[in-house]
């Protein structure tokens, strides 16, 4: 039995990782192609956050290595221009594409070498690229930046300036008078502090600055910018308006005692809305007032008020696009934060009320709506919650829309109704039953709430039509249309002879639907999805036909509308006879394609399809430029651009695939088999690099649920909690990704059946060495891994990350990230037991690995972060202690201060190396490293100065 690994400080893990690498454990052998080592993965670059200008002329993307500094890539789509921006990340592009701005973070080296105190001072900057001249302008300490909608100006909002601290000697020798003066200085709450703001006219480079800015807002039509400038110490609170066509700046309102809060502009250019409250009040409990300023005259008109609803510091403002309404949030009351009184004298020491007031106590009551950890996690959100109201500007009529009983409203550009919802009646039952809401239609003119959907699963939200005549929704296998004016409901799918419920749903809950596509113009119809096909429904006749002509179900292709403009306030609406782009996933070949359909006409035209995966990534707002990636296991997902209607003629814009060409790269293939119950299953087999027919190889099984859709996915070139497929394949492993189909009540057993039958298939194919099959899973996959080795000895080594090992104790545990109880996961969710612990205790025992620890013959390595926010890390301890007590081969890696997925790079690298060493030892017979044979003694290291 091997000794367990003791916990190590981060510094020691860095040393271990470095020593493992420098010792040449994975040194590259001389060959025509370079063998993959961790250093290659660390440097391997991926593409993040591609954006395209509204004009469709300029593409920008972040190029990021797994470890190290990103750079920005900018490409003209109308010329050969190309730019590299050092340090660039998170790009934004001006409307016409001439300017691109990137976040510039502190370099990784600066961050890693800085002291803890110095790290707090490291702030991101920004770089502005002029794609016409190639000129870069860099800015330091930038809090945020934003192009206005029309692309004429750039706003740059800076962090607060760093104050130079006095030297230690100066502090030591400071006289008492100076200390007294310092204590008398007015302290400004962080919430009220403004910082420098700079507006740049992109046409001529003209810059102007405004100090002490706390809020700013561009209108959408490119006319104005409004700012709130609050200098609390100088008692100067200004509302500033800049006319963007002339860059003329006016102070249009000034107070000496009113802190200006939120600001907004109407798109008509008529009004500025702003909130303001008594500056002397602490912002936590400051009550604000709402005012409207008419830009043409400068007149200020206060909004109507009442005693029931108030504005606070979280009351945001939003005009409707037609400038007829102003939406904003209110609260029932505003009060200052409670304080705990301190003990100040001898008598206070024995003051019962004062002393008990300093208690640290949380009372958990059985009738609490939320259990206490979830209430704590939700506290900040609830503090910032406001309840939506609307001011109708023409009649100066104020209507409260949301309230404490129905708090949540989905706001788009409606003029008569909005959809509101409430989870309040179901907050207690979240603990065991999952998430539900009641839905209402709220009349914008009166505030009247019309309930129309009760106890609806939260993930099945209803869909209001653009003209507000209908609501579509899915419920228990059927799709319904609610006619608002007639208060009538119609089951649209009852006679269509096809399921609209998820056909692959294997959870102990009602199957969800497949969702909706866009509405048609004038609410004439809507698009509805089944598993494969798209249906067009006429809202007048209520008749439906297959827009995709039934080709989806016949050929096993799952069609979905794609290439839409990303604008949640104004979602796409299709015209009759409009050509629309579809994405298709072939369930049989696992390949993707682009297809075209015509609204109102049944049938699909193939534009492109094949053995690859395609992902739509962006669409320009003012043109038809589509950005997407195309990938295979042996093809990096580079970016392509094309016209929305003809993706098959796309132009490749990047070539990061060049990175992999210096390596021997393996391929993936589809494997079919049948489990012991006769159920057909699919999986992905990634053969080792330089695979030789007839030779048997060690196999690493990695899985979760459905994995075969990854057949054509390029392997993630990162070091994290998963095995890196390219590295393992290049190191002589076959990797197997099997699908798992579960049975409610028996998740462990059905998983084992799928795993063992899949591995047996690889053995029969002559690929797997039956004495060298390993298994690795994380989270739900970690549970299945731990359970599998209690039921079968087919695996010769197992690595399990963050597994549940004892369902009887995990059932009433807490998800520390959300503060939610875990019971609903077992009764209705992923763990698939389907009943409570009290009603089905035997099922919880039968599906728990620790109750079968004595059966285990497979060496196991368990990994947990001891701040796991999803699975209590004590679950790992339970499994470790059970195996230790039973005398089994077990090692436990406790990564300190880590959540469910490792975040700190030294830990990710360390775990990846140890995992490879572990499998190399047990599956390939390589000598075991010292940490595996001897463990590591606990050591405390000298802390850095």
N, C-alpha and C positions, 0 to 999 in steps of 0.2 A: 504494500500500500504506500502510495507516494504522499509526502508531506504537503500540506496546504501552503499556498502562497500567502504570506502576510501582506497587509496593506502597506503601501509605500507612498511617501510624499511625492508630489508632482516632479520636484527636482530630481529625485532618484529615478523616476520613470524616464525622464529625459536622458539620464546617464545610461540607463539600461538599454533604451532604444538606440542610442548612439553606439554603445559598445557592440550591440548585436549587429549593427550595420558595418561598423569598421572592422569587425572581426572577419568579415568576408563571408558571412553565412549565406548570402545570396549574391555572391560576386558573379559578374557576367563572364561566361565562358567565351573564349575567342571563336568567332564565327562570322559568316558573311552578314548575318543579321544580329542585331543587338537583342539580348535576352532582357525581358522586363524585370526590373528591380524596383523597390519602393521609391527610390529617387526619381525614376521615370514617371511614376504615378503622381508624385508630388508636383512635378513640373508640367504634367499634362494639362492642356488648356481646354476649357469648355466655353460655350457661348451663353450669355445670360442677358435677359431683359432687352431683346431686340425691339427697336421702335422705328417707325417710318413717319416721315413728315406728312401732314395732312394733304399736302400737294402731291405726295407719292413720288417725290424726286430725290429724297435723301434717306439713307438707312444708317442707323447707328446701333452699336451693340457693345456690350462689355465682354472682354475676353479675359477669363479668370482661370488661373491655375488652381489646382487643389490646395496648394500652399504657396503663398507669395503674393505679389502685387498684381492687380489687374491692369489692363490698359484698354483704352477705348479704340474701337475701329469705326471709322466713318467712311461710307462709300456713296458716291453719286450714282444714281440709277439712270442718269441721262448722259453721263460722260465717263471718262476713265479716271476721274479724280478719286483719290483714296488718301485717308489720313490716319495716322496712328497717334493717339494721345496718351502719353505716359501717365500711369496712375489713374486713368479714367474709369469710372464705374457709374451705374444707374443713369444712363443718358436721357436727356430731354432734347427735343428738336423743335425749332421754330416752325410756324405754320408753313412758310414757303421753303423750308429746308436749308436756308442759307446759313443759319447758326445752329450749333450744337453745343450743349452744356453738359458737363460731367461732374459728378462728385469726385473729389480727390481726397482719399483717406490718407492718414499718416502711413508711412511705409511700415511693412511688417518688421523690418529690422529696428526701426525707431521704437516701435511698440514693444518689441521683445526685450530691448536693451534699456528701456526706461524704467525708473523706479516707480513704485506704486503711486507716489505723489505726482511724479511727472506724467504718468499715464492719464491722470485726471485732467491734465492741461492739454493733452493732445486732442485737437479738434480737426474736423474735416474742412477741406477747402473746396474750391470750385475752379474749373477751367472753362473758358468760353472760346470756341473755335469758330472763326469766320471761314466758311468753306470756299468763299470766293478768293480770298487772299492767302488763306492758309495760316493767318496770324492767330496765335494763342494769347489769351489774356487770363492770368491766374489771380485768384482771390484767396486770401487766407481767412480762416475762422468763419466759415459761412454756415449759418443755421439752416437756411433753405433758399431756394431760388426758383423762379417761375417765369416762363414766357407768357405774355398775354395771348389771348385766343387768336388774335389776328397776326401775331408774330412781329409786331412793330417794336416792342419793348421787352426788356428783361428786368425783373426785380431781383435784387440780391439783398438778403436780410442776414445781417452779421450776428455772430455770437457777442456776448458781453465782453468788454475789454478786460484783460487780466490786470489785476492790481499788483504792483510790485510790493512784495512783503518786506518789512524791515528786517535788517540783519539781527542775528541772535544777540549780538552785543548791544545793538541799539535798543532792542526790546528790553534787554536786561537793565539798561541804564535809563529807560524812559522815566521821566519824573511824574509824580502823582497828578500834577495839573493837566498834563497831556492825556493821561488815562481818563481823567474826569471829563475833559472835553470830548473825548472819543465816545464815552458812555452816553453823553447827551445828544450825540448826533442822531438825527432821525433815521430810523431803520425802515427801509423800504421792503415790503413783502416781495418775494420772488415773482409772484403772479403779476404784480403791477409794474415790474421793471421793463422798460423798453430798451431797445438796442438800435444801433445805426442801421439805416436802410439806404440802399442806393438804387436809383432808377436809371437805366441805360437805354437811350434811344438807339436802336440798332441801325437806323438809317444813316445817322451821322456821327454816332459815338458819343453824343452829348450825355454827360452824367450829372445828376444832381442828387444830393443827399438830404435825408431827413433824420434827425436824431430822435432817440427815445421812442421808436416805433414799437407798438404792442400788437397791432393788427393791420392788415392791408387787404385790399380786394380790387381786382380788375373786373370791369364789366366784360361781357362776352362779345360786344360789338366793336370793341377797340376805341371807345371814346374817352373813357375816364379811368383814373386810379384814385381810390380813396384810402387814406391812412389815418390811424389813430396814433397820435404822438402824446405820450404822457410823461412829463418830467415832474415827478412827485415832489422832489425836494424844492424845486423852484416854483411849485404850485402853478405849473403851466400845462394845461391839458388842451390839445389842439386837434381839430378835425381838419385834415388837409386834403384838398382836391387838386389833382393834376390833370389838365387837359392834354391828352396824348398827341393830338395833332400839332399843337404848338409848344408842348412841354411847359406850359404856363402853370405855375404853382400858386395856389391861393389858400390862405388860412381862412376857412369859411365859418369856423366856430371856435371859440376859445373860452375855457373856464379856468377859474383858479381853485375851485373846490369840488369839481366833478371829474371823476375818473371815467374816461371814455372806454367802453368795452368793445363789443362787436360792431363791425361796419359792413355795409353791403350797398350795392348800386342796382337800380332798376335798369333793365335793358333798353328802355325807352329813353334813357338819359334824363329823366325827369326828377327822380328822387335819390337821395341818400338816406338809408336807414342806419341808425346807430343807437346803442344803448349807453347809458351813463348813470353813475351812482356816486354817492358821497365819498370823496377821496379819503377822508379821515377814517372811514370805517374799514375794518379789516376785510379783505376781499372774500374770505370764507363766508361771512354773513352779510355781505353788502347787498342791499336791494337796488336793482337797476330800474331805470325807466327807459321806455322806447320812444324815440322821436323820429319824425320824418322831416327832412330838409329838402325844400324845393330848390333845385340847382339854379334855375333861371332867376329867381327872386331872392334867394337866401332866407326865405321865411322858414321857420321851424314850427312844426305842429306836433304836439304830443299825441301819442296813440291813446285810445280809450283804456281805462284802467278799471279794476274792480277789487273788492276786498278778498275775493276767494283765490285769486291767482296772482303770482308775483314773478318778476324776472330776476335771475341771479347771474353769476359770472359765467355759467355754462349755456346761457340762452343764445344760441346761434341764429343767424338771420339768412333768409333766402327768398328772393323775389321769384315769382313765376316768370317764365320766358315772355309771356305777353304783358308783363308789368302790371297786371290787374290785381295781384294778390301778393301779400308778404307773409311768409310762414316763419314762425319763430317758436321757441320753447318757453314754457312757463312752469312754475312749481307752486304747490299749495302754500308753502311758507318759506321764509328765509330767516335763518337765525345763526348766531355765532357758534363756533365749536365749543363744546364743553371742555373745561379744564379740571384737572385734579389739583385740589388745594394742597400745598406743601406744608410740612411741619416746620414751624418757625420759632417756637418757644417751648419752654418746659411744659406748660399746660397742654399744648397740642399733643404731646407724647401720649396723653391719657384721654384724649378726646375720642370717644368711641366712634362717632360718625366720621370724623376726619381720618382716623386710622383705617377703618374699614373701607373708606373711600379710596384708599391706595391699594386695595386688593387687586390681584391679577386673576380674574375669574371670568369664565364663559359658561353660561348656563344652557345646557342642551335640554329643551323641552320636547316631549313626545309629539306635541301638536305644532311645533315650529314648521313653517312653510318650507324652509330649507334647513338642512342639517348645518351645524355651526361652521364646519370648514368651508362649505360652499357659500354660506352667507358671508364669511370673511373674504373669500376670493371675489365675491360679487360686490363687496362694499364700495369700492371706488367707482365702479360702474353705476351703482345706484346713487351715489353722491352726485355724479355728473348727469344723471337722468333728468331730462326735462320733458314736458308734455306738450305736444304740438298744438299750436293755435294758428289761426289765419286771420289776417286783417284784409278785408276787401276794401281796396283803396278808393274806389269811386264813391262808395256810400259811407266810408269810414266805419264799417261794421266789423266788429271783432267777434270771432266765433272760436270757442274752445273745442278742439277736436278730440284729443286724447285726454284720459283722466287716469286716476289711480286704479280703476277697475279694468280699463282697457288702455294700456299704456303705450303700445307699439303701433306705429303707422308706417306703411310703405309709401313713400312720397315720390311720384314721378311728375309728369306735367298734366295732371288731371285738372279739369275745371269744375266738375260737379261732385265726383265721389273719390274717396280714397279707401284703401283696404286697411283696416286696423285689426290687431290681434292681441290676445292675452293668454299667457301661460299660467296666470295666477291660480286658477282653480286646480291646476295639476302639479304645482311645485312640490307638494309633499309626495305624490306618487311617482315623481321622477326617480326617486330612490330605487324603486323596484320595477317600474313599468316603462321607463323611457320618457320621451319628450312629446308633449301634445299642446295644442293651442285651440282656442275658440277664435273664429274669424267673423268680422263685421264689415259692413259697408257704412261709411260715415259720410253724411251729407255735408259738403263744404259750406253750404249756405246756412244751415241750421245747427249743425253738430249732431243731428239725430243719428243714432247708431242702429243699424239693421243687422241683427244676427243672422247668419246664413250657413254657418258650418261649425259644428260642435265636436270637440275632442278629435281634432284632425292631427295626424302625426306632423310634427314640426317640419320634417323634410318634404312634406307634400303641400307646400303653400299654394293657395289659389292664384289665379292669373286674371287680372282685370284687363278688359279689352281697351284699346287706345281711345275709342269714342265713348267708353264707359257705358255701353249698353249691355254687356255680358260679363260674366265671370266663368272661367273654365276651371275645373278641378278634378282630381283623381281621388277615388275612394273605393277601397275594398274591391279592386279588380276592374272597376268601370270608370269611364270618363263622363263627366256631367257638364252641362251648360246651364247656367242660371241666368234667366232673363230678368234683369233688374226691374224694369218698368212694370212687368206683369207678375213679378214675384212667382215665376214658374221655373221648374227644374226639368231637364230632359236628360235621360240616359242616352248618350250618343253611341254607345258601343255594345249595347246588350244584344243586338242582332247581327253583329259583324263576324261572329264565329271565329274569333281569334282572341287570344289572351292579351290583355293590356297590363297584366301584373308581371313582375319580374319572374321569368320562367326558371331562373337559376337560383332563386331565393331559397336558402337553406338555414334560415334563422327561425327561432320560435316566436315569430311575430307576423303580422299581416304583410304580405309581399308589397313592396312599393311599385309605383308605375314607372314608365320609361320617360315621362315628361312630355313637354310641348315644344313645338317650333314656333316661329313668329305668327302673328295675326295677319290677316289680309286687310287691305285698305277698306276704310269705312265699315269695319267690323263685319265684312261680308263672309268671313270664314276664318278658320284657324287650322294649324297643322298639329297633328297628334302622332306620337310614336308608339308602335308596338316593338317587340324585340328586334325585328328586322326592317319592317316597312314604315313609310310615312303616309299617313292618311290626311286627306283634305276634307274638312267638314264644312258644309254650308250652314250658316247660322240661321237662315230663314227656313229652308226646307228641312234642315236637320239631317240631310242625306250626306253620306260619306263615300269616298272612293279612294283607292290606293294610288296616291300620286306616283309612287314608285312601281306601280303596275304589278305588284306581287312578286317582282323579281327578287326582292330581298329574301323572303322566306324560301322561295324555290332554290336559290343558289347559296343560301346561308350567308348573305351579306347584310350587315347592319348599317342602314343608311341614316344619316343625320344631316340636317342643314348646317353649313359651316361658312366660314369667311365673312361673318357679320362684323359690322363696325362696333367697337367696344364703347358704348354710350348707354349707361344704365338708366339715365333720365329720359332718353329718347330711343328706345329699342327699335330695331328695324321692323318695318311693316312692308309686306309684299303686295305689289299690284297684280291684278289679273293679267295673265299672259306673260308675267315677268319670268325671265330665266334665272334660276337659282342654283347655287353650287352646293353639292352634297359631298360629304365624306363617307366612305364606305369601308367597313372592316369585314374581311372574309373570314368567317369562323372556321372554315375548313383549312384554308392555306395560311391563316394568320396574317395575310397581307392586306395592305390598305390601297385605297384608290380615291380618285376624284371623279365625280359624276355630275351630270347636269340634268335638271328637271325643269319643266315649265308649269307654272301655276295654272291650274285648270285643265291640264292635259295629263293623262295617265301614261307613264313611261319614263325610262331613264336612258340617257346617253352616256356611254363610257368615255371619259376624257383621258384618264391614265389609271393603270392599276398594275400591281406586280408584287413581287416578293420583297417588300420593303414596308417601313412604317413612315407615315407622313403626319406632321403635326402643324396645323395652322397656328401662326404665332401673332400676326398683326395684320390690320387692314387700314389703309389710309382713309381719313374721313371725307376728304373732298375729291378723291379720285378712286379708281378701282384697283389700286396696287395691293396685291396680296403677298405676304411674307410667310413662308413655311419652311420646315426642315424635312429632309428625307434621309432615312437611315436604314441600315441593316446591321447585323452583328459585326460585319466586316466593313462597314461604311459609316464614317462619322456623320452625325446629323448637322451638316453644313446648312447655311441659309440659302434659300432660293426666292426669287421674286418673279411675279407674273401678273398679267391681267386677271382680274377676278373670274372672267369668263373662259380663260384659256390657260389653266395652270400647267397643262402638258407642254407648253412652250416656254417654261420657266428658264430664267438665267441663274446660274449658280454664282453667288456673291461672295462666298468664303471658301477657303480650302484648308480647314483645320484637319481634314483627313490626312494631310501630309505627315502629321505627327506619327501616325501608326505605321507608315510605310517603311520605317526603319526597323520594325519588328516583324518577326514571323507572327502571323495572326491566324487564329483558328476560325472555324465556321460553326454555325448552329444548324441543327436539323430537327424536324418534328418526329416525335415517337408516339405511336399509338399502342395501347394495350387494353386488356380487359381485366378488371379486378375479380376477386373471388365471387362476387355477387352477379357477375356478368355485365357490370356497368362499364361502358367504354370510357377510357380516360386518355388524355393527351399530356404530353410533356415536351420539354425542350432539352435536347442533348447538345452540349458544347464539347466537341472532341478536342483532345490535346493538340497543341501545335505539332506539326510534322507527324500526324497520326499515321500509324502503320496498320494496314488491314491484317486482322488475325491476331494482333497483339492485345493482351488484356492490360487494363490500366486501373490505377486507383481512381475512385469516383468520390466526388464531393456532392452530396445532395443538399440543395438549398431550396426553400419553399415557404409558402405562407397559406395561400388559398388557390386562386387560379393563376397559373404562371405561364401557360402556353402562349398567351398573347404577347409575351416578351421574345418570341422566336426571332423577330427581325429588329429587336431593340439593340442599339449599340451599348456595350457594357459601360456602366458608370465608372469612369476613371477617377475614383476617389478612394481614400483610405478612411473607413468608418467602421460601423458595427457589422457590416456585411463583408463576405469574402469578395475580393476583387477578381471577377471572372477571368479577365485577360491575363492577370498574373498567375492564377492557378493553372489555366490552360497552358501557359508557356512554361510552367514548372512541371508539366507532365501529368496533370490531372484531367480527367473528364468531369464535367460539371453537369448535373442533372437537375432540372427544374420541373417537378411533376405537379399536375393539377390535383387538388384535394376537393372532393365533394363530401360534405358532412351529412350526417343524420342527426336530427334533433334528439337530444338526450344521450347520445353516444359519440361526442366529437372525438374523443381519444381513439376509440376502436376503429371508427371509419377512416380516421387519418392514417392509422397504422396499416389498415388494409390497402389504402391507396399507395402508401410509401413502399411497402414490402412487395406488392405486385409490380410496381414500377421498377424497383431495383432488380427483381427477378427477370423482368423483360431485358434489362441491360446485360444481365449475366447470360441469358439465352442468346442475345445478339453477338456474344463473344467479345464484348467491349469491357465489361466490368470484371475486375479481379474480385471474386467473391470473398476473399480474405482481406480486402482493402477498400471497403466502402465506409465513408464517413458521412456524418450528417451535421448540419448547422442551421439553426434558426434563431430568430430574435422575436421577443414579445410573444404574440400568438404562435409564431413559428417556434419560439423557444419552448413554450409549453408543449407543443406537439413533439418536439425533439426529446424533451425529458420524459414524456409519457411513452414514446415509441420504444425507447431502450429498456423499459420495464416489461414490454410485451414481446420483444423479438431480439434475437442476438445476431441479426443480419448485419448490424452496424458495428464496426470495429473501433470507432472513436466518435465522440459526440461533443459538440460545443454548443451550449445553450445560453443565449443572452436574454436576461430579464424575464425568466419564465415564471408563470404561476405553477407552484408545485403542490399546493394543498388547497383545493377548491373550498373545503369546509371552513378554513380560516380566511381565505381571500374573499369569500362571498360577502362578508360584512366588513371588509376593509374600505379604505378611502383612496380615491385617485387624488393624490396630493396636488397635482397641477390645477385641477378644477375645483377641488374640494367636494366632488360628488361621491356618493356611495357607489360601491361596485356591484350592488345587488342586481341592478337592471341589466348588467352585462351578462349575467348568468340566466336570468329569467326570460329576457327578450332579445339579447344581443349576441355578441361574438362568441361567447363561451357556450351558448347553445344547449344549456341544460333544460330550459323551458319550464321549470318549476322552482319553487322556493326550497331552501335547505330543509325547512321543517317538513314539507310534504314529500320530498324525494331525497332523503339523506343518503340512501344507498347509491344514487346516481353521482352524487358529489364525491363519494368515496371511490367508486369504480373508475372515475375519470381523473383521479389525483395520483400523480407519480409517487409521492412519498409512501403511500400505503403498499407499494410494491418494490420498495427499495432493495429488499433482499434478493429480488429476482435479477437485478442488474448485473450484467457481466461486461458491459461496454464501459471503457474508461470515459470519464466525463469532465469537461471543463465548464464551469459556470461563470458567467460574467454579469455583474450588476454595477450600476452607479448607485452610491449610497444616498443620493438625493433623487432617486427615481420618482418622477411625478405622475406616472401612470400605473405601474405595478409596485406594490410595497416591496422594498428590497429584502425585507425579512423573509419573503418567499424563497429567495435564493439561499438564505441561511438555513431555512427549514430543510431544503433539499440537501444542502451540504451536510448538515448534522445527521440527517437520516442515513445518507450514504457512508458517512464517517463511522456512525454507530454500527452499520452493517459490514464494515470492513471493506468497502468498495474503493476503487481507484478514482479519486475525485480531487480536483483542484478548484479553488474559488478565487476569482479575480475581483477584488473590490476596488473600483475606481472612485476616488474620493471627490466629493462635491460635484458629482456628475448626475444629470437627469436620465431619462429613459433612453435617449440616444446620446452617445458620447459627443461632447461639444469641444473639449480642449484637444488641440491637435496632438500634443505629446501623448495623450492617452489613446487617441485614435491610431496613431502610428504604432504605439507599443502593443496594443491589442491585436492589430493586424499582423505584426511580426510574430507574436506569441501563438496566434492561431495557426499561422503557416508552420511554425516549428512543431506545434502539437500534432497536426495532421501528418507532417513529414515523418515524425517519429513513429506514430502508430500505424500509418498506412504505407509508408515507404521504407520503414526500418532504419531510418537515420538515427544517429545517437541522440539521446534526449539531452536537452540543455540542462544546466545545473538547477535552474529554478524549478524545473519539472521533477527532478529526482530528489532535490533536497529542500525545496521551498526557499523562502527568504525571511530572515529574521527581521523583526521590526526595528527600524533605525530612525532616529531623529537627526536631522541635518541642521547645520548652522544656518540661521536665517540671514538673508542678504541685508546689508545696511540700507 
